[in-house]
Amino acid sequence: MSFLEGISRRGAYLALLQQYPMALRRVADMMCASFWAAEYLNRHPLLLDELLDPRLYEIATNWTGFRETLRLTLAEHVGDTEREMDILRETHHAQVFRLLAQDLAGLQTIEHLSDHLTELADTIVQETLPLCWATIKKRHCETPKFAIIGYGKMGGKELGYASDLDMVYLFDDDDQDAGENYNRLGQRLNTWLSSQTSAGILFETDLRLRPNGDSGLLAVSVDAFRDYQLKHAWVWEHQALSRARFCAGDPAVGERFEAIRIEILRQQRDLTKLREEVIAMRRKMLDAHASHSENEFDLKQDPGGIIDVEFIVQYLVLGYAHQHAELSGNLGNIALLRIAGELGLIRSATRRRRRAMPTGNTVACNTPSV
């Protein structure tokens, strides 16, 4: 009823559902299957047009073609910030809707779905960056020597439908205006991604994983980032590095970040002290997020849940990557557990039990119930 009330003032939508019974049936099926899907359609009725697209259930997305089409559409509105922001949102919402329809039809596994959602997020961020740089009036160079580093679910390629983006901004530029311009670029990028327009928003963003957290600069130089990680970072920040990756911007800056990431992860550490610090951080998270219910088990947060598995993997990476370089790869929990088992760092029986779990990706419990 909420959906029909929302579109009742727009005759074109009602006519579409009347003229195309299959579209009406697909709407009904989606709303029966998922409250989240119903709410998504309520917020974005423009997506009804997608129900008529014959590519709706094509599970192999042509990402190269997707990016080219998006760039061509944006090129028609150069300088019109409001329209550019809406195009990014409309394009993103349409692709999410296609993936949602495929998910509800049983055509996507969780792993493939999170891969697609992450690729979509990467693409949107990659295309938003130059648009934001073009709005900086006193640019000191044509192409920014600036990189966006994804952390958390973005870094681990585990995004769900409603996941936020954990990001850190780095630059490698000695120009005297670089720091000011790149911090302005970071602010502008955050605004473009998270602002509400007539077409909705793109993503909630979280920039607190940057050096010194909320009190730190929005964008930092690569050298400052390395210095912070070597001298001032907490163990939990090194844990987070195990799931971080270059997502957009200057590939050269991304390569410097990756070299620093490997350097930090492969430091030799005292295993007893490392174990104590990892356990202490896990306890803090339990105190903040555990359900504390005798009747309900939170698959992600409660003891024995997915975060426990992630912390075990991160402990193994920080504790043994100095001996085994293969542990420093951003490969995901399942692959890293397999490697740890093959190296004899955990018992093979334990590894097999972990492999029997549905997934090691947090997307499994963060994806809305669809």
C-alpha positions, -999 to +999 in steps of 0.1 A: +000+000+000+029+024+008+043+017-026+010+023-045+005+055-025+039+067-034+035+062-071-002+071-073+006+108-081+026+097-112+004+084-139+034+071-159+042+046-132+006+034-129+004+031-167+036+011-169+023-015-144-010-016-162+005-021-196+032-046-186+017-073-163+051-090-160+065-059-144+036-058-120+042-095-112+079-088-106+071-060-082+047-082-063+072-110-061+100-087-048+077-072-022+066-107-010+102-118-008+119-089+009+109-060+031+142-043+022+134-046-015+100-031-009+115-002+009+142+003-018+114+005-044+095+029-023+125+052-021+134+049-058+103+043-079+123+053-110+137+018-108+104+004-122+118+010-156+145-016-148+118-043-147+113-040-184+150-043-192+158-077-208+192-077-191+176-077-156+186-113-150+219-113-168+243-123-140+276-115-159+280-077-157+301-061-184+319-036-160+339-021-188+308-013-207+291-001-175+320+024-169+320+036-205+282+042-205+285+061-171+313+083-184+294+091-216+263+101-197+283+123-173+301+139-202+268+153-214+264+173-182+300+186-175+299+214-149+263+207-138+272+194-103+236+187-093+229+166-124+263+148-122+255+138-086+220+125-096+234+105-125+258+087-102+230+079-078+206+068-105+232+046-121+242+031-088+206+024-077+197+008-110+227-016-108+219-025-071+183-032-082+195-056-109+216-074-084+188-075-059+164-090-085+190-116-094+196-124-057+159-129-051+157-151-081+185-173-066+209-165-094+237-150-073+258-166-045+267-144-016+304-144-027+296-133-062+270-108-050+295-091-026+321-091-055+296-073-077+286-048-050+322-041-043+330-036-080+301-012-083+313+008-053+348+009-067+335+021-100+313+048-086+342+061-064+366+060-093+343+081-115+334+105-087+370+114-079+379+133-111+345+151-110+354+164-075+389+174-085+375+194-113+356+215-088+388+225-069+395+260-084+432+264-075+444+230-086+482+227-086+482+198-111+460+184-138+458+149-124+458+144-086+485+122-070+459+109-047+446+075-038+415+061-020+422+031+003+393+009+012+392-007+046+368-031+063+341-047+040+351-024+012+388-034+015+379-071+019+355-070-011+326-080+012+301-053+007+264-058+013+235-038+000+235-012+028+272-013+037+290+019+044+325+027+029+355+027+052+381+048+034+415+065+040+428+092+017+466+093+008+486+115-015+522+115-027+529+151-038+556+176-026+539+207-040+534+234-013+496+234-020+492+197-021+481+192+015+455+219+014+441+208-020+440+171-012+422+177+021+397+199+002+394+171-024+387+146+004+360+168+019+344+173-015+345+136-023+328+127+010+301+152+003+295+139-032+292+103-019+271+109+012+249+139+005+211+135+001+198+147-033+165+143-050+179+109-063+189+097-028+224+091-015+252+069-027+269+056+004+273+063+041+311+069+045+334+063+075+368+081+075+377+073+111+404+047+102+428+074+090+459+082+111+448+098+145+411+091+137+387+120+139+414+143+151+437+136+121+438+153+087+413+140+062+441+133+036+477+124+046+509+120+027+522+085+021+553+092+041+532+104+071+510+074+068+541+051+070+556+070+099+523+067+118+519+030+111+555+022+122+556+044+153+521+053+166+495+028+153+476+005+177+476-033+170+439-030+159+450-006+132+475-032+120+447-057+121+427-035+099+455-032+074+451-069+066+419-061+048+429-028+032+435-022-005+439+005-031+404+012-047+407+044-068+430+072-078+466+073-088+480+037-091+515+048-082+502+060-048+483+027-045+516+008-051+533+028-024+505+020+000+506-017-008+544-017-001+538-001+033+510-025+041+532-055+034+560-039+054+538-034+084+521-068+083+555-086+080+570-070+111+581-096+137+560-094+168+560-109+203+533-135+200+523-134+237+519-096+237+501-098+203+476-124+216+469-103+247+462-071+226+440-089+201+420-105+229+417-072+247+403-055+216+379-084+210+366-080+245+360-043+240+339-051+208+319-077+227+311-052+255+299-028+229+280-050+205+272-085+219+236-093+221+237-104+258+207-126+251+203-162+262+178-168+234+194-151+204+228-156+188+243-128+168+262-145+140+286-116+136+292-102+171+287-129+197+315-153+209+320-180+183+307-157+155+323-144+124+343-116+141+360-143+162+371-160+130+383-127+116+403-119+147+419-154+146+429-148+110+443-114+118+463-127+147+478-154+124+487-128+098+503-104+123+520-132+142+535-152+113+536-131+081+573-123+088+580-160+082+554-167+056+549-139+030+518-155+016+498-146+047+502-109+039+479-111+009+445-096+011+428-129+002+399-132+025+393-153+056+387-186+039+418-185+018+440-173+047+427-201+069+435-226+042+470-212+040+474-213+078+464-249+078+488-258+051+516-241+069+507-260+101+498-228+121+464-243+130+453-279+132+440-294+099+408-305+117+401-269+128+407-256+093+382-281+079+356-271+103+361-235+093+358-244+057+325-260+063+310-227+074+287-210+049+311-181+044+339-162+061+326-129+047+308-105+070+285-098+041+266-130+051+252-113+081+252-076+070+233-082+039+196-072+046+172-101+047+163-104+011 
